[in-house]
Amino acid sequence: MLLSFCIVMVYCKKDEPEINLGGNFYYIPFQEIIFDVTGVGGNGIFKYEDSLKIPIIFPEITAYKYDSLFIIVQQNFDSIETSYLLRNMLFMPNVYYKYDKRFTPINEKYILEIDSTINSTILYDKYIKKIMTEDEKIRKMIENSKNYYIIDKRRQTIFGPLTKEEFRKIKLGKGIQLEFEN
């Protein structure tokens, strides 16, 4: 009988606690999560649901501000940590992370292509590389390098990744008064 199990260890910097941003959204500081032989690090914005984390904005968050209605976020996209996060989220579903098409910035067609019978790290890596090179939102994150996001907590919607100009226009249109410190 083959017994398989997953060892999960989480390390967070002691001086950086999780920050509740309201609406069940959280800023989670750098974390090192190890699943058997794979791992993920970096910080991000997550939503908790059923004790699992739904990635909302991938690493590396450089600034965020929030009030009772909105969260604004600045991101310097980290493709390495994002690829680790995607691998663990998509190929070990509901262990620590959860995929939710309302929030996770991946084209749904890639999720539908996942073959749950595949159990090969090599195939996982090939699939993640495909997402990282072909997915429109991830390509935009890579192209922009610095990305901006707006989360509307009341409507549970996310705008982004945005360029600085797109971010300013949406912020102005919604009357958002939040500003990043210079």
Phi and psi in degrees as GROMACS dihedral restraints (atoms count N, CA, C in turn):
[ dihedral_restraints ]
;  ai    aj    ak    al  type     phi  dphi    fc
    3     4     5     6     1   -91.5    20    10
    4     5     6     7     1   123.7    20    10
    6     7     8     9     1  -109.9    20    10
    7     8     9    10     1   121.0    20    10
    9    10    11    12     1  -122.1    20    10
   10    11    12    13     1   144.2    20    10
   12    13    14    15     1  -149.9    20    10
   13    14    15    16     1   166.9    20    10
   15    16    17    18     1  -119.0    20    10
   16    17    18    19     1   127.3    20    10
   18    19    20    21     1   -97.5    20    10
   19    20    21    22     1   124.9    20    10
   21    22    23    24     1  -120.5    20    10
   22    23    24    25     1   123.7    20    10
   24    25    26    27     1  -125.5    20    10
   25    26    27    28     1   136.8    20    10
   27    28    29    30     1  -123.9    20    10
   28    29    30    31     1   131.5    20    10
   30    31    32    33     1  -125.9    20    10
   31    32    33    34     1   126.0    20    10
   33    34    35    36     1  -122.4    20    10
   34    35    36    37     1   147.0    20    10
   36    37    38    39     1   -60.3    20    10
   37    38    39    40     1   132.7    20    10
   39    40    41    42     1   -64.5    20    10
   40    41    42    43     1   -29.3    20    10
   42    43    44    45     1   -84.2    20    10
   43    44    45    46     1     0.9    20    10
   45    46    47    48     1  -126.9    20    10
   46    47    48    49     1    92.3    20    10
   48    49    50    51     1   -77.8    20    10
   49    50    51    52     1   164.1    20    10
   51    52    53    54     1   -63.5    20    10
   52    53    54    55     1   142.8    20    10
   54    55    56    57     1  -113.8    20    10
   55    56    57    58     1   121.3    20    10
   57    58    59    60     1   -77.7    20    10
   58    59    60    61     1   115.2    20    10
   60    61    62    63     1   -93.9    20    10
   61    62    63    64     1     1.7    20    10
   63    64    65    66     1    89.0    20    10
   64    65    66    67     1   157.4    20    10
   66    67    68    69     1    66.6    20    10
   67    68    69    70     1    20.1    20    10
   69    70    71    72     1    70.5    20    10
   70    71    72    73     1    19.7    20    10
   72    73    74    75     1   -99.0    20    10
   73    74    75    76     1   142.8    20    10
   75    76    77    78     1  -136.3    20    10
   76    77    78    79     1   140.7    20    10
   78    79    80    81     1   -88.9    20    10
   79    80    81    82     1   126.0    20    10
   81    82    83    84     1  -116.0    20    10
   82    83    84    85     1   120.9    20    10
   84    85    86    87     1   -68.5    20    10
   85    86    87    88     1  -178.5    20    10
   87    88    89    90     1   -46.5    20    10
   88    89    90    91     1   132.6    20    10
   90    91    92    93     1  -137.5    20    10
   91    92    93    94     1   147.0    20    10
   93    94    95    96     1  -117.0    20    10
   94    95    96    97     1   114.1    20    10
   96    97    98    99     1  -116.5    20    10
   97    98    99   100     1   126.1    20    10
   99   100   101   102     1  -116.5    20    10
  100   101   102   103     1   122.1    20    10
  102   103   104   105     1  -110.0    20    10
  103   104   105   106     1   103.8    20    10
  105   106   107   108     1    49.6    20    10
  106   107   108   109     1   -98.6    20    10
  108   109   110   111     1  -109.9    20    10
  109   110   111   112     1    -1.1    20    10
  111   112   113   114     1  -110.4    20    10
  112   113   114   115     1   160.5    20    10
  114   115   116   117     1  -149.6    20    10
  115   116   117   118     1   169.5    20    10
  117   118   119   120     1  -147.9    20    10
  118   119   120   121     1   145.8    20    10
  120   121   122   123     1  -136.8    20    10
  121   122   123   124     1  -167.2    20    10
  123   124   125   126     1    94.2    20    10
  124   125   126   127     1   172.6    20    10
  126   127   128   129     1  -109.0    20    10
  127   128   129   130     1   177.9    20    10
  129   130   131   132     1   178.2    20    10
  130   131   132   133     1   176.0    20    10
  132   133   134   135     1  -106.0    20    10
  133   134   135   136     1   128.4    20    10
  135   136   137   138     1  -130.5    20    10
  136   137   138   139     1   159.7    20    10
  138   139   140   141     1  -119.1    20    10
  139   140   141   142     1   133.1    20    10
  141   142   143   144     1   -88.4    20    10
  142   143   144   145     1   136.4    20    10
  144   145   146   147     1  -152.4    20    10
  145   146   147   148     1   125.1    20    10
  147   148   149   150     1    54.3    20    10
  148   149   150   151     1    40.5    20    10
  150   151   152   153     1    63.6    20    10
  151   152   153   154     1    12.8    20    10
  153   154   155   156     1  -112.1    20    10
  154   155   156   157     1   158.0    20    10
  156   157   158   159     1   -99.9    20    10
  157   158   159   160     1   129.9    20    10
  159   160   161   162     1  -102.1    20    10
  160   161   162   163     1   116.5    20    10
  162   163   164   165     1   -65.7    20    10
  163   164   165   166     1   125.3    20    10
  165   166   167   168     1  -103.5    20    10
  166   167   168   169     1   -48.5    20    10
  168   169   170   171     1  -132.1    20    10
  169   170   171   172     1   123.5    20    10
  171   172   173   174     1   -72.8    20    10
  172   173   174   175     1   166.8    20    10
  174   175   176   177     1   -62.4    20    10
  175   176   177   178     1   148.0    20    10
  177   178   179   180     1  -119.3    20    10
  178   179   180   181     1   115.9    20    10
  180   181   182   183     1   -77.4    20    10
  181   182   183   184     1   123.5    20    10
  183   184   185   186     1  -103.4    20    10
  184   185   186   187     1   -21.7    20    10
  186   187   188   189     1  -160.7    20    10
  187   188   189   190     1   148.8    20    10
  189   190   191   192     1  -154.0    20    10
  190   191   192   193     1   151.7    20    10
  192   193   194   195     1  -141.8    20    10
  193   194   195   196     1   152.7    20    10
  195   196   197   198     1  -152.8    20    10
  196   197   198   199     1   156.4    20    10
  198   199   200   201     1  -137.8    20    10
  199   200   201   202     1  -162.8    20    10
  201   202   203   204     1   -71.0    20    10
  202   203   204   205     1   -18.1    20    10
  204   205   206   207     1  -110.2    20    10
  205   206   207   208     1   -35.2    20    10
  207   208   209   210     1  -134.5    20    10
  208   209   210   211     1   158.7    20    10
  210   211   212   213     1  -126.8    20    10
  211   212   213   214     1   131.3    20    10
  213   214   215   216     1  -113.8    20    10
  214   215   216   217     1   143.5    20    10
  216   217   218   219     1  -138.6    20    10
  217   218   219   220     1   140.6    20    10
  219   220   221   222     1  -114.8    20    10
  220   221   222   223     1   134.7    20    10
  222   223   224   225     1  -132.8    20    10
  223   224   225   226     1   132.8    20    10
  225   226   227   228     1  -101.0    20    10
  226   227   228   229     1   104.3    20    10
  228   229   230   231     1   -58.2    20    10
  229   230   231   232     1   130.1    20    10
  231   232   233   234     1  -112.9    20    10
  232   233   234   235     1    99.6    20    10
  234   235   236   237     1   -68.1    20    10
  235   236   237   238     1   -32.3    20    10
  237   238   239   240     1   -67.0    20    10
  238   239   240   241     1   -51.9    20    10
  240   241   242   243     1   -66.1    20    10
  241   242   243   244     1   -34.5    20    10
  243   244   245   246     1   -65.4    20    10
  244   245   246   247     1   -40.9    20    10
  246   247   248   249     1   -64.7    20    10
  247   248   249   250     1   -37.7    20    10
  249   250   251   252     1   -64.8    20    10
  250   251   252   253     1   -43.4    20    10
  252   253   254   255     1   -61.7    20    10
  253   254   255   256     1   -45.9    20    10
  255   256   257   258     1   -61.3    20    10
  256   257   258   259     1   -43.8    20    10
  258   259   260   261     1   -58.0    20    10
  259   260   261   262     1   -47.9    20    10
  261   262   263   264     1   -70.9    20    10
  262   263   264   265     1   -34.1    20    10
  264   265   266   267     1   -71.3    20    10
  265   266   267   268     1   -42.1    20    10
  267   268   269   270     1   -85.6    20    10
  268   269   270   271     1   -30.0    20    10
  270   271   272   273     1  -107.7    20    10
  271   272   273   274     1    -2.3    20    10
  273   274   275   276     1  -133.2    20    10
  274   275   276   277     1    58.3    20    10
  276   277   278   279     1   -61.3    20    10
  277   278   279   280     1   142.9    20    10
  279   280   281   282     1    61.2    20    10
  280   281   282   283     1    25.2    20    10
  282   283   284   285     1   -92.1    20    10
  283   284   285   286     1   -51.0    20    10
  285   286   287   288     1  -136.0    20    10
  286   287   288   289     1   -37.2    20    10
  288   289   290   291     1  -112.6    20    10
  289   290   291   292     1   156.9    20    10
  291   292   293   294     1  -131.1    20    10
  292   293   294   295     1   137.0    20    10
  294   295   296   297     1   -85.6    20    10
  295   296   297   298     1   133.5    20    10
  297   298   299   300     1  -140.3    20    10
  298   299   300   301     1   112.1    20    10
  300   301   302   303     1   -61.1    20    10
  301   302   303   304     1   -19.2    20    10
  303   304   305   306     1   -70.0    20    10
  304   305   306   307     1   -25.5    20    10
  306   307   308   309     1  -122.8    20    10
  307   308   309   310     1   -36.0    20    10
  309   310   311   312     1   -76.5    20    10
  310   311   312   313     1   121.5    20    10
  312   313   314   315     1   -77.2    20    10
  313   314   315   316     1    69.4    20    10
  315   316   317   318     1  -135.2    20    10
  316   317   318   319     1   139.6    20    10
  318   319   320   321     1   -63.1    20    10
  319   320   321   322     1   131.4    20    10
  321   322   323   324     1   -57.7    20    10
  322   323   324   325     1   -27.4    20    10
  324   325   326   327     1   -62.1    20    10
  325   326   327   328     1   -31.5    20    10
  327   328   329   330     1   -70.8    20    10
  328   329   330   331     1   -35.7    20    10
  330   331   332   333     1   -67.6    20    10
  331   332   333   334     1   -39.0    20    10
  333   334   335   336     1   -67.2    20    10
  334   335   336   337     1   -24.0    20    10
  336   337   338   339     1   -77.7    20    10
  337   338   339   340     1   -14.3    20    10
  339   340   341   342     1   -64.1    20    10
  340   341   342   343     1   128.9    20    10
  342   343   344   345     1   -98.8    20    10
  343   344   345   346     1   109.5    20    10
  345   346   347   348     1   -69.0    20    10
  346   347   348   349     1   -11.1    20    10
  348   349   350   351     1   -84.4    20    10
  349   350   351   352     1   -13.1    20    10
  351   352   353   354     1   -73.6    20    10
  352   353   354   355     1   134.2    20    10
  354   355   356   357     1  -138.0    20    10
  355   356   357   358     1    64.9    20    10
  357   358   359   360     1  -140.7    20    10
  358   359   360   361     1   122.8    20    10
  360   361   362   363     1   -60.2    20    10
  361   362   363   364     1   -35.8    20    10
  363   364   365   366     1   -63.4    20    10
  364   365   366   367     1   -44.5    20    10
  366   367   368   369     1   -68.1    20    10
  367   368   369   370     1   -36.9    20    10
  369   370   371   372     1   -59.5    20    10
  370   371   372   373     1   -47.7    20    10
  372   373   374   375     1   -62.2    20    10
  373   374   375   376     1   -39.5    20    10
  375   376   377   378     1   -63.2    20    10
  376   377   378   379     1   -42.6    20    10
  378   379   380   381     1   -66.2    20    10
  379   380   381   382     1   -43.3    20    10
  381   382   383   384     1   -63.9    20    10
  382   383   384   385     1   -40.6    20    10
  384   385   386   387     1   -60.2    20    10
  385   386   387   388     1   -39.0    20    10
  387   388   389   390     1   -62.4    20    10
  388   389   390   391     1   -46.4    20    10
  390   391   392   393     1   -60.6    20    10
  391   392   393   394     1   -45.6    20    10
  393   394   395   396     1   -65.6    20    10
  394   395   396   397     1   -25.8    20    10
  396   397   398   399     1   -99.1    20    10
  397   398   399   400     1   -23.7    20    10
  399   400   401   402     1  -108.0    20    10
  400   401   402   403     1   -28.1    20    10
  402   403   404   405     1   -67.0    20    10
  403   404   405   406     1   129.8    20    10
  405   406   407   408     1   -59.6    20    10
  406   407   408   409     1   -46.3    20    10
  408   409   410   411     1   -68.7    20    10
  409   410   411   412     1   -39.9    20    10
  411   412   413   414     1   -69.0    20    10
  412   413   414   415     1   -39.5    20    10
  414   415   416   417     1   -60.7    20    10
  415   416   417   418     1   -38.2    20    10
  417   418   419   420     1   -65.7    20    10
  418   419   420   421     1   -39.6    20    10
  420   421   422   423     1   -61.1    20    10
  421   422   423   424     1   -43.1    20    10
  423   424   425   426     1   -66.4    20    10
  424   425   426   427     1   -46.2    20    10
  426   427   428   429     1   -61.9    20    10
  427   428   429   430     1   -46.0    20    10
  429   430   431   432     1   -68.8    20    10
  430   431   432   433     1   -34.2    20    10
  432   433   434   435     1    67.8    20    10
  433   434   435   436     1   -58.7    20    10
  435   436   437   438     1  -101.8    20    10
  436   437   438   439     1   121.6    20    10
  438   439   440   441     1  -121.0    20    10
  439   440   441   442     1   156.8    20    10
  441   442   443   444     1  -128.3    20    10
  442   443   444   445     1   149.5    20    10
  444   445   446   447     1  -140.5    20    10
  445   446   447   448     1   152.1    20    10
  447   448   449   450     1  -129.8    20    10
  448   449   450   451     1   127.5    20    10
  450   451   452   453     1  -110.6    20    10
  451   452   453   454     1   122.0    20    10
  453   454   455   456     1   -93.0    20    10
  454   455   456   457     1   106.0    20    10
  456   457   458   459     1   -69.1    20    10
  457   458   459   460     1   -33.5    20    10
  459   460   461   462     1   -66.5    20    10
  460   461   462   463     1   -44.3    20    10
  462   463   464   465     1   -90.6    20    10
  463   464   465   466     1    -5.8    20    10
  465   466   467   468     1    55.0    20    10
  466   467   468   469     1    48.2    20    10
  468   469   470   471     1  -125.3    20    10
  469   470   471   472     1   156.2    20    10
  471   472   473   474     1  -127.2    20    10
  472   473   474   475     1   136.0    20    10
  474   475   476   477     1  -111.9    20    10
  475   476   477   478     1   120.4    20    10
  477   478   479   480     1   144.6    20    10
  478   479   480   481     1   165.9    20    10
  480   481   482   483     1   -72.4    20    10
  481   482   483   484     1   141.8    20    10
  483   484   485   486     1  -122.9    20    10
  484   485   486   487     1   151.0    20    10
  486   487   488   489     1   -75.7    20    10
  487   488   489   490     1   170.6    20    10
  489   490   491   492     1   -60.7    20    10
  490   491   492   493     1   -39.8    20    10
  492   493   494   495     1   -68.9    20    10
  493   494   495   496     1   -44.0    20    10
  495   496   497   498     1   -60.0    20    10
  496   497   498   499     1   -42.1    20    10
  498   499   500   501     1   -59.7    20    10
  499   500   501   502     1   -47.7    20    10
  501   502   503   504     1   -60.3    20    10
  502   503   504   505     1   -42.2    20    10
  504   505   506   507     1   -64.3    20    10
  505   506   507   508     1   -45.9    20    10
  507   508   509   510     1   -66.7    20    10
  508   509   510   511     1   -41.6    20    10
  510   511   512   513     1   -59.2    20    10
  511   512   513   514     1   -45.6    20    10
  513   514   515   516     1   -63.0    20    10
  514   515   516   517     1   -46.1    20    10
  516   517   518   519     1   -62.2    20    10
  517   518   519   520     1   -30.7    20    10
  519   520   521   522     1   -95.2    20    10
  520   521   522   523     1    -3.0    20    10
  522   523   524   525     1    69.1    20    10
  523   524   525   526     1    30.9    20    10
  525   526   527   528     1   -78.2    20    10
  526   527   528   529     1   125.4    20    10
  528   529   530   531     1   -94.8    20    10
  529   530   531   532     1    -5.0    20    10
  531   532   533   534     1   -66.2    20    10
  532   533   534   535     1   142.5    20    10
  534   535   536   537     1  -136.7    20    10
  535   536   537   538     1   145.3    20    10
  537   538   539   540     1   -79.2    20    10
  538   539   540   541     1   147.8    20    10
  540   541   542   543     1   -75.6    20    10
  541   542   543   544     1   145.0    20    10
